Amino acid sequence: MSGIQAVRGMNDLLPGERVRLWHRVESAIRELTSLYGYQEMRTPVLERTELFKRSIGEQTDIVEKEMYTFTDTGGDSLTLRPEATASCVRAGIQHGLFHNQQTRLWYMGPMFRHERPQKGRYRQFHQFGAEAFGWDGPDVDAELIIMSSQLWALLGIERITLELNSIGSPAARAEYRERLVGYFGERKAELDDDSQRRLGSNPLRILDSKNPEMKTIIEEAPQLADYLDDESKTHFDGVKERLNRAGIDFRINQRLVRGLDYYTRTVFEWTTDLLGAQSAVCGGGRYDLLVEQLGGKPTPATGYAIGLERLIELVSLQGGGEEEGATDIYLALLGETAELEGVAIAHQLRTEGYSVVANCGGGNLKKQMKRADRSGASMALIVGDDEINAGTVVIKPLRGVGTQVTVERDSIQSSISGFLVEEN
């Protein structure tokens, strides 16, 4: 009988380089959000199902096909969150974060969708997102886009393109929706199954189809830009002007509509040609109606989300997988007295900021040096009973340049610092 394995599409992240790469990306995110004054929010992974039905829309693929939903023992319908914007809004309303104030928030954590697993798309996946509540002008839209572009710079990411569009006000979009229904209705026989289903519920989503057989009919569809209201056009011009002043290159994609129902006006997406079919790395835009839709007072809002698995894959492909946060020191301990004294040595070094792996389980010097090498440490400190009696330690470089030396125990810190500087 085979052992129990992970649920399909929900992956283990094992120790090693991949975890260090996650740490690097997470550190860059924390640095980025601090630079822009965004505050972290953490929401539960379980929410009432109604939250997502009201925010995302009942007639969407996410709600109809992809959510992990169940009834708990109390009879409540609960769902593992498929995205976090709705959770941020729910928490903001519940705790009064939007009352007479403007709020910048960010989050990071796991989301869940029952999709067909493939590279860059999993059933448990992780997102980083930033949301700004209380501003209705183009300045905050531009701020969030510029903010996302700075993350690429922090991580050394290239070959990534910004696509930009405006989907206008609800009234303008309603008029455009009617025009689309008429256009696609006349060519219904040419639509694939998904598009035929969307025709009656959300025809704008047809424009987002990735089916190559739909390319021609989509290209010939009416242009949303022709139906934009004057206020949305002015808002969009303001976003573009600010991006131009910040030196952010973009291209207008009039077929970009985003996948969720709550977006209005500005929408944007960062894409790359390095990840195959999963080209989108970051997507976002403005959603001025969502807070009111979920029971709060009318509150303008805008934000974006980044799939971390795709982002980390992109960083890795562009040479960002180098080791970070590796161990500084492996402490080899030979003899009972050395093992006891090693506790104090390791503790002192850690309080001085060095990462130390202390040998456990005994073993001769050859075995301990093999363990030291596997640990990835930059150097080994060798302490035996003879060194304890003499008040010395042996420093053996494991990476880079340098030769083994014996130093006084009182000078360990200065000697180690010198070796680490020389190695770097």
C-alpha positions as CSV (number, residue, x, y, z in Angstrom):
1,M,0.0,0.0,0.0
2,S,1.5,3.3,-1.0
3,G,1.9,6.1,1.5
4,I,-0.3,9.1,1.9
5,Q,0.8,11.9,-0.6
6,A,0.0,15.6,-0.9
7,V,-3.3,16.6,-2.5
8,R,-3.0,17.1,-6.2
9,G,-2.0,20.7,-7.0
10,M,-0.9,21.4,-3.4
11,N,2.8,21.2,-3.3
12,D,5.4,20.8,-0.6
13,L,8.2,23.3,-0.5
14,L,11.3,21.5,0.7
15,P,14.4,22.9,2.4
16,G,17.1,24.2,0.1
17,E,17.6,26.8,-2.6
18,R,13.9,27.1,-3.4
19,V,13.0,28.1,0.1
20,R,15.8,30.6,0.1
21,L,14.4,32.0,-3.1
22,W,11.0,32.4,-1.5
23,H,12.7,34.2,1.4
24,R,14.4,36.6,-1.0
25,V,11.1,37.4,-2.7
26,E,9.3,37.8,0.6
27,S,12.0,40.1,1.9
28,A,11.8,42.2,-1.3
29,I,8.0,42.5,-0.8
30,R,8.5,43.7,2.8
31,E,11.0,46.2,1.7
32,L,8.8,47.5,-1.1
33,T,5.7,47.9,1.0
34,S,7.7,49.7,3.7
35,L,9.0,52.1,1.0
36,Y,5.5,53.0,0.0
37,G,3.9,53.1,3.5
38,Y,1.6,50.1,3.0
39,Q,0.6,48.2,6.2
40,E,0.3,44.5,6.4
41,M,-3.1,42.8,6.9
42,R,-3.7,39.1,7.6
43,T,-7.1,37.6,7.0
44,P,-8.4,34.1,7.6
45,V,-8.1,31.5,4.8
46,L,-11.7,30.5,5.5
47,E,-14.6,33.0,4.7
48,R,-18.3,32.7,4.4
49,T,-19.1,31.6,0.9
50,E,-21.5,34.5,0.4
51,L,-18.5,36.9,0.5
52,F,-17.1,35.6,-2.8
53,K,-20.5,35.1,-4.4
54,R,-21.2,38.8,-3.8
55,S,-17.8,40.1,-4.7
56,I,-16.6,37.9,-7.6
57,G,-20.0,37.1,-9.0
58,E,-22.1,33.9,-8.9
59,Q,-21.8,33.4,-12.7
60,T,-18.0,33.3,-12.8
61,D,-15.8,30.3,-13.3
62,I,-14.3,30.9,-9.9
63,V,-17.6,30.6,-8.0
64,E,-19.2,28.1,-10.3
65,K,-16.3,25.6,-10.7
66,E,-13.2,26.4,-8.7
67,M,-14.0,27.3,-5.1
68,Y,-13.3,24.8,-2.3
69,T,-16.7,25.1,-0.5
70,F,-18.2,23.0,2.3
71,T,-20.9,23.1,5.0
72,D,-19.4,23.0,8.5
73,T,-21.0,21.3,11.5
74,G,-22.9,24.5,12.4
75,G,-24.6,24.5,9.0
76,D,-22.6,27.5,7.6
77,S,-21.3,27.4,4.0
78,L,-17.6,28.2,4.1
79,T,-15.0,28.6,1.4
80,L,-11.2,28.6,1.3
81,R,-10.4,32.0,-0.1
82,P,-9.8,32.0,-3.9
83,E,-8.5,35.5,-3.7
84,A,-7.9,38.1,-1.0
85,T,-9.3,41.5,-2.1
86,A,-12.8,40.5,-0.9
87,S,-11.3,39.4,2.4
88,C,-9.5,42.7,2.8
89,V,-12.7,44.6,2.1
90,R,-14.7,42.5,4.5
91,A,-12.2,43.0,7.2
92,G,-12.0,46.7,6.5
93,I,-15.7,47.1,6.8
94,Q,-16.0,44.9,9.9
95,H,-13.2,46.8,11.8
96,G,-13.9,50.3,10.6
97,L,-10.7,50.7,8.6
98,F,-12.4,52.8,5.9
99,H,-14.4,55.1,8.2
100,N,-13.4,58.7,7.5
101,Q,-9.9,57.6,6.5
102,Q,-7.7,56.5,3.7
103,T,-5.9,53.2,4.0
104,R,-3.0,51.5,2.3
105,L,-2.9,47.7,2.9
106,W,-0.9,44.7,1.7
107,Y,-1.2,41.0,2.2
108,M,0.6,37.8,1.4
109,G,-0.6,34.2,1.8
110,P,-2.2,31.1,0.3
111,M,-5.3,31.0,-1.9
112,F,-7.2,28.0,-3.2
113,R,-8.8,27.2,-6.5
114,H,-9.8,23.8,-7.9
115,E,-8.1,24.2,-11.3
116,R,-6.3,21.8,-13.5
117,P,-2.7,21.9,-12.1
118,Q,0.0,22.9,-14.5
119,K,3.3,24.8,-14.3
120,G,2.6,28.2,-12.7
121,R,-1.0,27.3,-11.7
122,Y,-1.7,25.2,-8.6
123,R,-4.7,24.5,-6.4
124,Q,-3.0,26.0,-3.5
125,F,-1.1,29.0,-4.6
126,H,0.2,32.2,-3.0
127,Q,-0.4,35.8,-3.7
128,F,1.1,39.1,-2.7
129,G,-1.3,42.0,-3.1
130,A,-1.5,45.7,-2.3
131,E,-4.8,47.6,-1.9
132,A,-5.5,51.4,-1.5
133,F,-8.9,52.6,-0.2
134,G,-10.3,56.1,-0.1
135,W,-8.6,57.7,-3.2
136,D,-10.6,58.2,-6.4
137,G,-8.0,60.0,-8.6
138,P,-5.5,58.6,-11.1
139,D,-2.6,59.3,-8.7
140,V,-3.1,56.2,-6.6
141,D,-3.6,54.0,-9.7
142,A,-0.3,55.2,-11.0
143,E,1.3,54.8,-7.6
144,L,0.4,51.1,-7.4
145,I,1.6,50.4,-10.9
146,I,4.9,52.2,-10.2
147,M,5.1,50.3,-7.0
148,S,4.8,47.0,-8.8
149,S,7.4,48.0,-11.3
150,Q,9.8,48.7,-8.4
151,L,9.5,45.1,-7.3
152,W,10.8,43.9,-10.6
153,A,13.8,46.2,-10.1
154,L,14.4,44.9,-6.6
155,L,14.4,41.3,-7.9
156,G,16.4,42.0,-11.0
157,I,13.5,40.9,-13.3
158,E,13.6,41.9,-17.0
159,R,11.5,41.0,-20.1
160,I,8.3,42.0,-18.4
161,T,5.7,44.2,-20.1
162,L,2.9,46.5,-18.7
163,E,-0.4,46.3,-20.4
164,L,-2.9,49.0,-19.6
165,N,-6.6,49.7,-20.3
166,S,-9.7,51.5,-18.9
167,I,-13.0,49.6,-18.7
168,G,-14.8,52.8,-17.8
169,S,-17.8,53.5,-15.5
170,P,-20.5,50.9,-14.9
171,A,-22.9,52.9,-17.1
172,A,-20.4,53.1,-20.0
173,R,-19.6,49.4,-19.6
174,A,-23.3,48.5,-19.6
175,E,-23.8,50.2,-22.9
176,Y,-20.7,48.4,-24.3
177,R,-22.0,45.1,-22.9
178,E,-25.2,45.4,-24.9
179,R,-23.1,46.1,-28.0
180,L,-21.0,43.1,-27.4
181,V,-24.0,40.8,-26.8
182,G,-25.4,41.9,-30.2
183,Y,-22.0,41.4,-31.9
184,F,-21.2,38.0,-30.4
185,G,-24.9,36.9,-30.6
186,E,-24.8,37.3,-34.4
187,R,-21.7,35.1,-34.5
188,K,-22.7,32.7,-31.8
189,A,-21.9,29.6,-33.9
190,E,-18.2,30.7,-34.0
191,L,-17.9,30.9,-30.2
192,D,-16.4,28.1,-28.1
193,D,-18.4,26.6,-25.3
194,D,-16.9,28.9,-22.6
195,S,-17.7,32.0,-24.7
196,Q,-21.2,30.9,-25.4
197,R,-21.8,30.4,-21.7
198,R,-20.3,33.9,-20.9
199,L,-22.4,35.6,-23.6
200,G,-25.4,35.7,-21.3
201,S,-23.6,36.3,-18.0
202,N,-20.4,38.4,-18.6
203,P,-19.7,39.0,-22.3
204,L,-16.6,41.1,-21.5
205,R,-14.9,37.9,-20.4
206,I,-15.1,36.7,-23.9
207,L,-12.5,39.3,-24.8
208,D,-10.1,37.6,-22.3
209,S,-10.3,34.2,-24.0
210,K,-7.0,32.5,-24.6
211,N,-8.4,30.2,-27.3
212,P,-6.5,30.9,-30.5
213,E,-9.5,29.9,-32.6
214,M,-11.3,32.9,-31.1
215,K,-8.6,35.4,-32.1
216,T,-10.2,36.8,-35.2
217,I,-13.7,37.2,-33.9
218,I,-12.3,39.0,-30.8
219,E,-10.1,41.3,-32.9
220,E,-13.1,42.3,-34.9
221,A,-15.3,43.0,-31.9
222,P,-16.3,46.6,-30.9
223,Q,-13.7,48.6,-29.1
224,L,-14.4,49.5,-25.4
225,A,-12.5,52.8,-25.9
226,D,-15.3,54.0,-28.2
227,Y,-17.8,53.7,-25.3
228,L,-15.8,55.3,-22.5
229,D,-17.4,58.2,-20.7
230,D,-15.5,61.6,-20.5
231,E,-14.7,61.2,-16.8
232,S,-13.1,57.8,-17.3
233,K,-11.1,59.1,-20.3
234,T,-9.8,62.0,-18.2
235,H,-8.9,59.6,-15.4
236,F,-7.1,57.3,-17.8
237,D,-5.2,60.1,-19.3
238,G,-4.1,61.1,-15.8
239,V,-2.8,57.6,-15.1
240,K,-0.9,57.5,-18.4
241,E,0.7,60.9,-17.8
242,R,2.0,59.9,-14.4
243,L,3.4,56.7,-15.8
244,N,5.2,58.6,-18.5
245,R,6.7,61.0,-16.0
246,A,8.0,58.1,-14.0
247,G,9.5,56.5,-17.0
248,I,7.3,53.4,-17.0
249,D,6.8,51.9,-20.4
250,F,3.4,50.5,-21.2
251,R,1.2,49.4,-24.1
252,I,-2.6,49.9,-24.4
253,N,-4.4,46.6,-24.7
254,Q,-8.1,47.3,-25.4
255,R,-8.9,43.6,-24.9
256,L,-7.7,43.7,-21.3
257,V,-10.7,43.4,-19.0
258,R,-9.5,41.4,-16.0
259,G,-11.1,38.3,-14.8
260,L,-13.2,39.5,-11.8
261,D,-16.5,41.4,-12.0
262,Y,-15.7,44.1,-9.5
263,Y,-13.2,46.1,-11.6
264,T,-13.9,49.7,-12.9
265,R,-11.9,52.2,-14.9
266,T,-8.1,51.4,-14.8
267,V,-7.1,47.8,-15.3
268,F,-3.5,46.6,-15.8
269,E,-1.4,43.5,-16.2
270,W,2.3,42.7,-16.2
271,T,3.1,39.9,-18.6
272,T,6.3,38.0,-19.7
273,D,7.2,35.7,-22.5
274,L,9.3,33.5,-20.3
275,L,6.6,31.4,-18.6
276,G,4.9,29.9,-21.6
277,A,1.1,30.0,-21.5
278,Q,1.0,31.4,-18.0
279,S,2.3,34.8,-19.1
280,A,0.5,37.0,-16.5
281,V,2.6,37.8,-13.4
282,C,0.6,40.6,-11.9
283,G,-2.9,42.0,-12.4
284,G,-4.9,44.7,-10.9
285,G,-7.0,47.8,-11.3
286,R,-9.7,50.0,-9.8
287,Y,-12.8,48.6,-8.1
288,D,-14.8,51.6,-6.7
289,L,-18.0,49.7,-6.1
290,L,-16.9,46.7,-4.2
291,V,-16.9,48.2,-0.6
292,E,-20.5,49.3,-1.0
293,Q,-21.4,46.0,-2.7
294,L,-20.2,44.2,0.4
295,G,-22.2,46.4,2.8
296,G,-19.8,49.3,3.5
297,K,-20.1,53.0,2.6
298,P,-19.1,54.0,-0.9
299,T,-15.3,53.9,-1.0
300,P,-13.1,54.2,-4.0
301,A,-10.4,51.5,-4.1
302,T,-7.7,50.1,-6.3
303,G,-5.1,47.4,-6.0
304,Y,-3.2,44.5,-7.6
305,A,-2.1,40.9,-6.9
306,I,0.9,38.9,-7.9
307,G,1.1,35.1,-8.1
308,L,4.2,34.3,-6.1
309,E,4.8,30.9,-7.7
310,R,5.0,32.5,-11.1
311,L,7.1,35.4,-9.7
312,I,9.6,33.0,-8.1
313,E,9.8,31.0,-11.3
314,L,10.5,34.2,-13.2
315,V,13.2,35.2,-10.7
316,S,14.8,31.8,-10.9
317,L,14.8,31.8,-14.7
318,Q,16.7,35.1,-14.7
319,G,19.5,34.0,-12.5
320,G,18.0,34.9,-9.1
321,G,18.3,31.5,-7.6
322,E,21.7,32.1,-5.9
323,E,22.0,31.0,-2.3
324,E,21.0,33.6,0.2
325,G,21.0,33.4,4.0
326,A,23.4,30.4,4.0
327,T,24.9,29.3,7.2
328,D,28.0,31.2,8.3
329,I,29.6,28.6,10.6
330,Y,29.6,24.9,11.2
331,L,30.8,24.1,14.7
332,A,32.6,20.8,14.8
333,L,33.0,19.4,18.4
334,L,35.4,16.6,19.3
335,G,35.2,15.1,22.7
336,E,32.9,15.4,25.7
337,T,34.4,18.6,27.1
338,A,34.2,20.2,23.7
339,E,30.6,19.2,23.2
340,L,29.7,20.8,26.5
341,E,31.7,24.0,25.9
342,G,30.3,24.1,22.3
343,V,26.9,25.1,23.7
344,A,28.5,28.4,25.1
345,I,30.5,29.0,21.9
346,A,27.5,28.6,19.6
347,H,25.3,30.7,21.8
348,Q,27.8,33.6,21.9
349,L,28.3,33.5,18.2
350,R,24.6,33.6,17.5
351,T,24.1,36.6,19.9
352,E,26.7,38.4,17.8
353,G,24.6,37.8,14.6
354,Y,26.3,34.7,13.1
355,S,24.2,31.7,11.9
356,V,25.7,28.6,13.4
357,V,25.0,24.9,13.0
358,A,26.5,23.0,15.9
359,N,27.4,19.4,15.4
360,C,25.1,17.0,17.1
361,G,25.4,13.2,17.5
362,G,29.2,13.0,17.8
363,G,31.3,11.5,15.0
364,N,35.0,11.8,14.1
365,L,36.5,14.8,12.4
366,K,36.0,13.3,8.9
367,K,32.3,12.7,9.4
368,Q,31.8,16.1,10.9
369,M,33.6,17.8,8.0
370,K,31.3,16.0,5.6
371,R,28.3,17.4,7.6
372,A,29.9,20.8,7.5
373,D,30.2,20.8,3.8
374,R,26.6,19.6,3.3
375,S,25.4,22.4,5.6
376,G,26.5,25.0,3.1
377,A,28.4,26.8,5.8
378,S,31.1,29.3,4.8
379,M,33.6,27.9,7.4
380,A,34.0,25.3,10.1
381,L,35.1,26.0,13.6
382,I,36.8,23.0,15.0
383,V,36.9,22.6,18.8
384,G,38.4,19.6,20.5
385,D,39.4,18.9,24.1
386,D,43.0,19.9,23.2
387,E,41.7,23.3,21.9
388,I,39.6,23.8,25.0
389,N,42.7,23.2,27.2
390,A,44.8,25.6,25.1
391,G,42.0,28.3,24.8
392,T,42.1,28.1,21.0
393,V,39.8,27.2,18.1
394,V,40.6,26.1,14.5
395,I,39.1,28.0,11.7
396,K,38.8,26.1,8.4
397,P,37.3,27.9,5.4
398,L,34.9,25.7,3.4
399,R,34.1,28.1,0.5
400,G,36.2,30.6,-1.4
401,V,39.8,31.4,-0.5
402,G,41.8,31.1,2.8
403,T,43.7,28.5,4.7
404,Q,43.1,26.7,8.0
405,V,44.4,28.7,11.0
406,T,44.4,28.3,14.8
407,V,43.4,31.4,16.7
408,E,42.9,32.4,20.4
409,R,39.3,31.8,21.5
410,D,39.1,35.5,22.7
411,S,39.7,36.6,19.0
412,I,37.1,34.3,17.4
413,Q,34.8,37.1,16.4
414,S,37.5,39.3,14.7
415,S,39.0,36.3,13.0
416,I,35.6,35.1,11.6
417,S,34.8,38.6,10.4
418,G,38.0,38.7,8.5
419,F,37.4,35.4,6.8
420,L,33.8,36.3,5.8
421,V,35.0,39.7,4.4
422,E,37.7,37.9,2.4
423,E,35.3,35.4,1.1
424,N,32.9,38.0,-0.2
